[in-house]
Amino acid sequence: MENLISENIEQPAELERLYRQEPERFIRAFPQVFKEHQDLIILKVWQERLNYNSTRNESLESDAKWKDLLLVIVISLLAGTIARLLFPSIDKGLINPANIVFSIFPLLSFYFLLKNRPSKKLILSIGLSYLAALIYLNFLPVKNSDSIILANLHLPFFLWSIVAISFIGDYRLQPGKVLEYLKYNGELLISAGLLHICGMVLTALTIGLFKVIQVNIEDFYINNIAIYGVAGSPFVATYLAKTRGITKNIAPYLAKIFSPLVLITLSVYLATIIITQKNPYTDREFLLIFNLMLILVLAITIFSVAGRETGSKIAFNDRIIFALLTVAIVIDCVALSAIVFRLTSYGITPNRLAVLGMNLLVFVHLVRITVNYFRFLLGKVKVETIEAAITQYLPIYSLWALIVAIFFPLIFTYK
């Protein structure tokens, strides 16, 4: 190895190749070569590269990770305590169910704000937004009416947008930063899902073991231990996803795997509806499933784009995504016509109006993304244009969520 390094001193690419092929042998042989040719700049660079004070940096990184882990543990325990205090009141119907998200979202914002160190003005704005949302939610009557249920469902989505601002650390929603937040959400879902599966297995085993000795700890375990696990899972999942990188890039790969499968499923389903002459306009379950599929298509598109490298060439999967988006637009047109039919036939209700608004938003978003994807496939725009089409539209969803949460209960007089 010493001879090979000496022979290729003036060949940077060859030195790099030697190092990558056998790094350990290269590191052992390099000191002797450097001793003989200490005046060469290229070897001085390699000397610094191979002998950089990594111990100190690793020590600093280790300290930072331990501090981060301690912060996650403290926040998780605090989230569990808040959830433990709120859950009995929610279970008895004393407060609205959406109160439970205040055990998670504000603390997630706090975690990201500590990382980003944004301006005091931004921190104050975020804090006041959470306070206003909490006051408004508890101003609403506690009842199972459609408008109140919609408010409980849509307010958490608005709070999700506040977490996004905390994650980005700025009101200016640059496409790259927003896409990074969306990618984080995919990693969070995967990490939290794995944690919940492990938690459910542990819960079942623990309760089962105590039952064998005729000790019933089910209520105690769920109310005092499991609730802490559920409340703390988003923070532990965030730590695993962002600090340890355990689920890094899984979401884009899953999107690539499922995009052709979803395309086939939707195409066959549409063909089956036509062949069987099934009337979707009177079936509420049809609308629910179609809306879930539209959300899935948006998620697949987002994570596929998020997984691309800047400047990467057009791939076969891009054509799959374009076809999937086209089918999704057809599906949304059918869903929109079904919603309009139900509105004109059965009258206006909070649920139908909310579903109509959401489908219109999704339809416009899908069209924007599809048009830009088509231009991308033609080579007229770069992938960054698709990213902008995805991310710049997201605040409109948050605005709609806020409208539904605030104005629907007032318009429909809490019915």
Order of alpha helices (4+ residues) and beta strands (2+ residues): alpha-alpha-alpha-alpha-alpha-alpha-alpha-alpha-alpha-alpha-alpha-alpha-alpha-alpha-alpha-alpha-alpha
